[in-house]
Amino acid sequence: MNILIAPDSFKESLAAIDVCQAIRSGFSQVFPNADYTLLPMADGGEGTSEVLSYALGGDWQSVVVNDPLMRPITARYLLLDNGTAVIEIAEACGLHLLTIEERNPLATSSFGVGELINDALNKGAKRIIIGLGGSATNDAGAGMLMALGMRFYDFQDNWVPQGGGQLDKLQEIDNSIFNPNIVTTTFEVACDVTNPLCGVLGASAIFAPQKGANPEQVTQLEKALNHFAMMCQRHGYSYNQHVAGAGAAGGLGFALMTFCNAQLQSGFDTVAKAVNLSQYIANADLVITGEGKLDAQTSMGKVAGGVSQLARAHHKPVIAICGSVDGLKPAQTSQFEVVMPSIQKIDTIDNVLKGAYDNVETTAVNIAAAIKLGQTIKPHS
């Protein structure tokens, strides 16, 4: 029996490869002679580089860049042998890099993301996959563009300072020293956020409060990003700010699509294509996936839903092991043969997170035992 194990990470408790190993450990106690293929998955967010590194190899590149408050830090990205770089923007401008007191999207900058891109370009990357997620910024990617050589000037021909709150000062855009390798590089943005840059569903209104902005600051950021988009259009950069995904990562989606001709793609689809998930599923007899919480968003671009969809296309049975199941109706779980939460008992959240590996392993043992029992039961003639 060929068993493919292709789960997402369980947030705050297990990396995707750890989930794979826990499931294999449990199943192999019942089916020790089965052939197991471990294929950790991701949806373009945190952990995407680790997943692609496991599946495709490559070398980690460490670079000193500026964090969201322009302080030097060491960030890393993955460089594959085929000239593809995989960059998670949270490495350079992630919310986790700031204390709660430091969070201020009026001032935070995506400059470090541009520094990572520059390094990848200088090392010969011809394709860059960028995972958007977890940013502390709301600067429409202006900081990233500055690091790539774009110059933004105010009324007095001074450089516009870093931070989303400064963009309403923009009057002139100079691309004379913009990194020339940008135009010969393919940019793929792995992201499932569909928010536009501005408006009631835009970057400022929806995401800025999560990054420390109060209502007055949200209004200021909305005005600044609107002005930035207007000035970009005036200077010939006419990408539609209302396009789905422009508001991702505080507007980094807008900058990447407008200035780097990036293509916005489903994060799961990007990863699945890169690791050739469809072929692995075609070769499997049973597919096991999972994620921390199975809920209404599972079928909206998350790993478990995506794996299930591909498994169905290949007529393969699929089992989902998750931390919890939240509010799903039977019709919503019908895409899986089995959906099994792994929490074994009522406990504190800290204990549940600490015991995640053992819980997943135990659940896998029980599912495997049920399968083996089913194989021995003979129906009455």
C-alpha positions in Angstrom: 0.0 0.0 0.0 1.4 3.4 -1.0 0.4 6.1 1.4 1.0 9.8 0.7 1.1 12.0 3.7 0.7 15.7 2.7 -0.5 18.0 5.5 0.0 21.6 6.4 1.6 22.7 9.6 -0.4 22.9 12.8 -0.1 26.5 13.8 1.9 27.2 17.0 2.5 23.5 17.6 3.9 21.4 14.7 5.7 22.2 11.5 4.3 20.4 8.5 7.2 17.8 8.4 6.5 17.0 12.1 2.9 16.4 11.3 4.0 14.0 8.5 6.3 12.1 10.9 3.6 11.8 13.6 1.1 10.4 11.1 3.7 8.0 9.6 4.7 6.9 13.1 1.1 6.1 14.0 0.2 4.3 10.7 3.4 2.3 10.7 2.5 0.7 14.0 -0.5 -0.9 12.2 0.9 -1.1 8.6 4.7 -1.5 9.1 5.2 -2.7 5.5 3.4 0.1 3.7 5.3 2.5 1.5 5.1 6.0 3.0 5.8 9.2 1.1 6.1 12.4 3.3 5.3 15.6 1.4 4.8 18.5 3.8 2.7 21.2 2.3 2.0 25.0 2.7 -0.3 27.6 1.3 2.2 30.4 0.6 2.4 31.7 4.1 4.7 30.9 6.9 6.7 27.7 6.3 6.5 27.7 2.5 10.3 28.0 2.1 10.8 25.1 4.5 8.3 22.9 2.6 10.0 23.7 -0.8 13.4 23.1 0.7 12.3 19.6 1.9 10.9 18.7 -1.4 13.3 20.4 -3.8 16.5 20.9 -1.9 18.3 24.2 -2.6 20.5 26.4 -0.4 19.6 28.8 2.3 20.9 32.3 1.8 21.4 34.5 4.9 21.3 38.3 4.3 21.6 41.3 6.6 18.6 43.5 5.9 16.6 46.1 7.6 13.6 45.1 9.7 10.3 47.0 9.7 11.8 49.8 11.8 15.0 49.9 9.7 17.2 48.1 12.1 19.7 45.5 10.9 18.7 41.9 11.2 19.7 38.6 9.5 17.0 37.2 7.2 17.1 34.2 4.9 15.5 32.9 1.7 15.8 29.7 -0.3 17.7 29.6 -3.6 17.0 26.5 -5.7 19.3 25.0 -8.3 17.0 26.0 -11.2 17.4 29.7 -10.5 14.3 30.1 -8.4 14.3 32.0 -5.2 11.6 31.6 -2.6 11.2 34.6 -0.3 8.8 34.9 2.6 8.3 38.6 3.2 7.8 38.0 7.0 11.5 37.2 7.2 12.2 40.9 6.6 9.1 42.8 7.6 7.1 40.3 9.7 4.9 41.4 12.6 6.8 38.9 14.8 9.9 41.1 14.5 8.3 43.8 16.6 7.1 44.1 20.2 3.5 45.1 20.7 4.7 48.6 21.7 6.7 48.9 18.4 3.8 48.1 16.1 2.9 51.2 14.1 2.0 50.8 10.4 2.4 54.6 9.9 6.2 54.1 10.3 7.0 50.4 9.4 8.6 49.7 6.1 8.9 46.8 3.6 12.5 48.0 2.7 14.0 44.6 3.8 11.9 42.7 1.4 13.5 44.7 -1.5 17.0 43.9 0.0 16.2 40.2 -0.1 15.0 40.5 -3.7 18.2 42.4 -4.7 20.3 39.7 -3.2 18.5 37.0 -5.1 18.8 38.9 -8.3 22.5 39.5 -7.8 22.9 35.7 -7.3 21.3 35.0 -10.6 17.7 34.2 -9.7 15.4 34.4 -12.8 12.2 33.4 -11.0 11.2 34.6 -7.6 8.3 33.1 -5.6 7.2 35.5 -2.9 5.0 34.4 0.0 2.9 37.2 1.3 1.7 36.9 4.9 2.5 38.1 8.4 3.7 41.6 7.5 4.0 44.5 10.0 3.7 47.0 7.2 1.1 49.1 5.4 3.3 51.0 3.0 2.0 49.7 -0.4 5.4 48.2 -0.9 7.1 51.6 -1.2 9.9 50.6 1.1 10.6 47.5 -1.0 10.6 49.6 -4.2 13.1 52.0 -2.6 15.5 49.2 -1.8 15.2 48.1 -5.5 16.3 51.6 -6.6 13.0 53.4 -7.1 13.2 57.0 -5.8 10.2 58.8 -4.4 10.3 62.6 -3.9 8.1 65.1 -2.1 7.3 68.8 -3.1 10.8 70.0 -2.0 12.6 67.2 -3.9 13.4 65.4 -0.7 13.1 61.6 -0.5 9.8 60.5 1.0 10.6 58.9 4.4 9.9 55.3 5.2 6.4 54.2 6.3 2.9 54.1 5.0 2.0 57.3 6.8 4.5 59.2 4.6 3.1 58.3 1.2 0.8 61.3 1.0 3.9 63.4 0.5 4.8 61.7 -2.8 5.0 64.0 -5.9 7.7 62.6 -8.2 8.8 59.0 -9.0 12.3 58.4 -10.5 13.0 54.9 -11.9 16.4 55.7 -13.4 18.3 53.3 -11.1 15.5 50.8 -10.6 17.1 47.3 -10.6 17.2 46.4 -14.4 17.0 42.7 -13.6 13.4 43.1 -12.5 12.1 43.2 -16.1 13.8 39.9 -17.0 12.7 38.1 -13.9 9.4 36.2 -13.4 7.7 37.1 -10.1 5.0 34.8 -8.7 3.2 36.0 -5.6 1.8 33.1 -3.5 -1.2 34.5 -1.7 -4.8 33.8 -1.1 -5.8 37.3 0.1 -8.1 38.9 -2.4 -8.4 42.4 -0.8 -7.9 45.5 -3.0 -5.4 48.2 -2.0 -7.9 50.7 -0.8 -11.6 50.9 0.3 -13.7 49.2 3.0 -12.0 45.9 2.2 -8.6 47.4 1.5 -5.2 47.0 3.2 -5.7 49.8 5.7 -9.3 49.1 6.7 -8.9 45.4 7.2 -5.3 44.7 8.1 -3.8 47.9 9.6 -5.7 47.5 12.9 -4.0 44.1 13.3 -0.7 45.8 13.0 -1.3 48.4 15.6 -3.3 51.2 13.9 -6.1 53.0 15.7 -9.1 54.3 13.8 -7.5 57.7 13.1 -4.4 56.1 11.8 -6.4 53.8 9.6 -8.0 56.9 8.0 -4.6 58.5 7.5 -3.2 55.3 5.9 -6.2 55.0 3.6 -5.6 58.5 2.4 -1.9 57.9 2.0 -2.3 54.7 0.0 -4.9 56.3 -2.2 -2.5 59.1 -3.0 0.3 56.7 -3.6 -1.8 54.8 -6.2 -2.9 58.0 -7.8 0.7 59.2 -8.2 1.8 55.9 -9.6 -0.9 56.1 -12.2 0.1 59.7 -13.0 3.6 58.5 -13.7 2.5 55.8 -16.0 2.2 52.9 -13.6 -1.5 52.2 -14.3 -2.1 48.9 -12.6 -5.6 48.8 -11.1 -5.4 49.3 -7.3 -8.8 47.6 -7.0 -7.6 44.3 -8.4 -8.0 41.4 -6.0 -4.8 40.9 -4.0 -3.4 44.4 -4.3 -4.0 44.9 -0.6 -2.1 41.8 0.5 0.7 42.3 3.0 -0.2 46.0 3.5 -0.1 46.7 -0.3 3.0 44.7 -1.2 0.7 42.9 -3.6 0.0 46.2 -5.4 3.7 47.1 -5.7 4.8 43.7 -6.9 2.0 43.6 -9.6 2.5 47.2 -10.6 6.3 47.5 -10.7 7.5 43.9 -11.1 4.7 42.6 -13.3 4.1 39.8 -10.7 1.4 37.3 -11.2 -0.8 36.7 -8.1 -1.5 33.0 -7.6 -3.1 30.8 -5.0 -0.5 30.0 -2.4 -1.5 26.4 -2.3 -1.5 26.0 -6.1 1.9 27.5 -6.3 3.4 25.1 -3.8 1.5 22.1 -5.2 2.8 22.8 -8.7 6.4 23.3 -7.4 6.5 20.0 -5.6 4.5 18.1 -8.3 1.8 17.1 -5.8 -0.6 15.9 -8.5 1.8 13.2 -9.6 2.5 12.0 -6.0 -1.3 11.7 -5.5 -1.7 9.7 -8.8 0.9 7.2 -7.5 -0.8 6.8 -4.1 -3.3 4.3 -2.8 -4.3 6.5 0.1 -3.8 10.2 0.7 -3.6 11.7 4.3 -3.7 15.4 4.8 -4.4 17.8 7.6 -4.2 21.2 9.2 -4.5 22.7 12.7 -8.2 23.6 12.3 -10.7 22.3 9.7 -13.3 25.0 9.2 -15.3 26.8 6.5 -12.1 28.3 5.0 -10.6 24.8 4.4 -12.1 24.7 0.9 -11.0 28.3 0.1 -7.4 27.7 -0.8 -6.1 26.0 2.3 -3.9 22.9 2.1 -6.4 20.2 3.3 -9.1 21.4 0.8 -6.6 21.6 -2.0 -5.2 18.2 -1.4 -8.7 16.8 -1.2 -9.6 18.4 -4.5 -6.6 16.9 -6.3 -7.2 13.5 -4.7 -10.8 13.5 -5.9 -9.6 14.3 -9.4 -7.5 11.2 -9.3 -10.2 9.1 -7.6 -8.0 8.5 -4.5 -9.4 8.2 -1.0 -8.3 11.0 1.3 -8.2 11.3 5.1 -7.9 14.5 7.1 -6.4 14.6 10.5 -6.6 18.0 12.2 -6.3 19.6 15.6 -10.0 20.5 15.7 -13.1 20.7 13.5 -14.9 24.0 13.8 -18.5 24.5 12.7 -18.5 22.3 9.6 -21.7 20.6 8.4 -21.7 17.1 7.0 -21.8 18.4 3.4 -18.6 20.4 4.1 -16.7 17.3 5.2 -17.9 15.1 2.4 -14.8 15.9 0.4 -12.9 13.6 2.8 -13.5 9.9 3.4 -12.6 10.5 7.1 -12.2 13.7 9.1 -10.7 13.1 12.5 -9.8 15.7 15.2 -6.7 14.8 17.1 -7.2 16.3 20.5 -7.6 13.4 22.9 -9.0 15.1 25.9 -10.2 18.5 27.3 -7.2 20.4 28.4 -5.6 23.8 28.5 -4.5 25.3 25.2 -0.9 25.2 26.3 -1.1 21.5 27.0 -2.9 20.8 23.8 -0.2 22.6 21.8 2.6 20.8 23.7 0.9 17.4 23.1 0.2 17.9 19.4 2.7 15.3 18.2 1.5 12.6 20.5 -2.2 13.5 19.7 -1.7 13.3 16.0 0.3 10.0 16.3 -2.5 8.4 18.5 -5.1 9.5 16.0 -3.2 8.0 13.2 -2.9 4.7 15.0 -6.6 4.6 15.6 -7.5 5.4 12.0 -5.1 2.8 10.8 -6.5 0.2 13.2 -10.0 1.0 12.0 -8.9 0.5 8.4 -7.3 -2.9 9.2 -10.4 -4.0 11.1 -12.5 -3.1 8.1 -10.3 -5.3 5.9 -11.0 -8.3 8.2 -14.8 -7.9 8.5 -16.7 -10.1 6.0 -20.3 -9.1 5.3 -23.0 -11.8 5.7 -23.9 -13.5 2.4 
